[in-house]
Amino acid sequence: MGFVIKLTGAELLFQFCSSRYEKGSMIITSNLDFSNWTQVFKDEQMTAALADRLTHRAHILAMNGESYRFKQSIKRA
C-alpha cells in the first residue's frame, strides 16, 4: 500500500500562497478579519505564517458597508 498524504484546504491554500510569495501578484478576498482566520484554518502557526506572507508588501483594502450582492438579491425579490 502506498503512503497517501491528505491535505486540508488550509494546507493547500498555504502551499499555494507560499509558492506564489514574491513571484507575482495575488488578490485575496475575505469577509473575515485576520484575527478570525485561526477559527477557519485551525492551526495558529500556519495561519500566522499565511497572514505574514499575504500582508508583506500588500495593499489591504477594508471594505465596509452594505453588500453589493445582497442589495442585488433584494432588488430581484
N, C-alpha and C positions, 0 to 999 in steps of 0.2 A: 504494500500500500504506500502511496506517495504522501509526502508531507504537504498539507494544504494550509495556506495562510488565509485566514478570513479577516479582511479589513473592514472596519466600520466606515460609515460615511464620513465621520470626523477625521479618521486617519487618512482616508483618500483625499479629502479636501486639504489637509495639512500637507500631504505629499505633493499635490498639485501646486499649491501656493509656494512651497519650498523650491520646487523645480523651476518655477517662474520668477522667483525672487531675484530682483535686479537684472532680469533678462528682457523684460518687456512690461508693458502696462497691463493692469487688470482693473476691472470695475466690479466692485462687490457691493451688493445692496443687502440691507438687513433692517428689519423693524425692531431689532433688539440693540440696546446699549452694549458696549463691550463688557461691562460689568456683569451682564446676564449670560454671556456666551458659555461660561462654565456649566450652566444648567443644561445646555444643549449638548456640548461636547463631552461632558462627564470626566474630563481629565484636566485638572488645573494647570499642570506643567505644559501640556500640549497646547491648551488654549492660550496661555501666556505667550508661548513661542509663536503661535499663529498670529495673535494680535500684534506682537512685536514686529514680525515681518510685514504684515499688512499696513501698519501705520508708519513704518520707516519711510521717509520721503513721500508721504501720502498727502493728498488733499482730501480732507474729511469734510463732507457736507452734511450737516444735520438738518434734515427736512422735518419741520414740524407743521402741524395743521391738518386740515381735512384731507382724507384720502381721495385722490382723483378717481380711482376705480370705484370706490363706494358711491361717490357722487354720481357717476355714470349709471350705476346699478339702480339708484333711486329714480333717475330720470326715465329709465326703461320700464319701471314698475307701474 
